[in-house]
Amino acid sequence: MATNSVVWVPEWILPLINHSEKAERTLFLSDLHWGAGPFADQRLREMISLLQSLPGKIDDLVFGGDTFEFWWEKGRTIPHGHWEFLLAVRKASDAGIRVRFIAGNHDFAIGPKLAEICQARSYPDGFCLKIGDKNWLFLHGDAIVFSERFDRLVRKVLRSKTAQWAWHLLHPDLGHRLAFLVGHGSRLVEPGPSPSTAQMEPTIRRWIQHFQLAGAVHGHSHRPLLTSTPEGVYVNNGDWVTRRTAVWFDSTKPPKLVDCTQEGFPWLSSI
């Protein structure tokens, strides 16, 4: 944990704020959870349709964590079953779209192999993008509330070199089954929103104001919300499981949170 003046932030957040990357028209998606969830074929078809429509319409594409229910990279081995999605992302990248993946609490082990396949960049914690002349914080959103001490401990342990080494000792099929059992079990223990969910917006708003950001966007809680106040814009993306939500950023317009099942893809025309 780290404290900057009177504002508490997790230790991995400060380095993100101290550096920004240039971006232009940007689309943010999170919590696709490929490999789990209902209506998998329909969700995939809709996502591929979206990805195919993006070249020429956006410049930057961000997957904001939990893109996969689980992900690992062991030598030349990666999870089976995601090739249609990965191919669609690679085609978007080949068309000139800059693609970025942020690790989530489910797919925390994304790394160079995913980046190589998709011709993308992967980030363990998130990043700041400078869209126009404004800095925006992009992250997944897990373990960011002060009270989530246990979540931060789990995050640190799972991402440690020791845990990764031990995981790689398992046969991939066994590791895959174990990961899905853990993910399913966590939903049984806490089927609804975490009690800390209500603290996500005030926590991030303090960061926005203190670090003079234009705003911040995250996923994780699957609760879509966009609020704009004089100090900046807060966006919780939602998901691509029970919803089809996405966030559009353009330096010439306010950010827009869209439910694609209700509104289609309005950023493809005029917003």
Phi, psi and omega in degrees: 000154181219150177237125175248110188058237182257008184256121178278136174219147171300153187298336183272355183277318185305315179299332179291320184287332184281358181214138178230151177249146181286137177214165178236232180297120192233137174244130181247128176230147177209164172057053174281328177051048176301133183106353179210170176092165184280162172053047186300316183295317180296315179300319180293317179300317180293322179292316179297320176301317178298311182298323180292336183272353190278327183305131183088345182256332176227165178247331185227137180233125183241125169260112194268035175103152185053037171299324179241147175299326175203148179213140171214158176228118181227100185062242178262009185260131173224166181300142178277150169106002184246015191293324179297317178295312182298321179295319180295321177293318179299320178296322176297318178296316179297335179278000175108001179278132176279119186251133178230139174245131172257137177288142176251193177278343174268314183255045184295344184263015176299148185197212189294331181291316176299316179299320180295314182299317186266358187051054185231183173240142179245144185228129182288333189235335184131198182188171170252136174247138174261105181255112192068236178249020184241140179264130180238137177267128178243127178205173179280310176116000179281142173061031183261347180273141186306321184287349184275053182295318180296319179298321179292324177295313179300317179302315181294318181293311183296328182271358182290154178298325180295315180295319179295320177298314180296321180297321182289348175286338180284150170296139182307321180296320178293316178299321180297313181295319180297316181298319181288327175296318179295315180298318179294319180296323180295328179287328176291321179291318183226075187291333181256193179294145177296149176303336181278353182304320182295342181268357183294313181296309179298326177298310183289328178297325176297321177294316180304313182290315185293320184264006176055049176271154172291329180170186180213149178225140178209177176237232171080307187272353179060030181238093185295134181198135172228122176230140181237127177229171182304331181277347178152184186247131175249131180227125169251115193294320188105234181195179173236041179244287175271342177239180172225069186259149180208159181236131181252131176240134177214135184297341183261357184220158173295151176298152184228127174264124189236133167266107188292339178288336181259324189246000186067216181241075188295338180291350178280349177238233177258142182255000000 
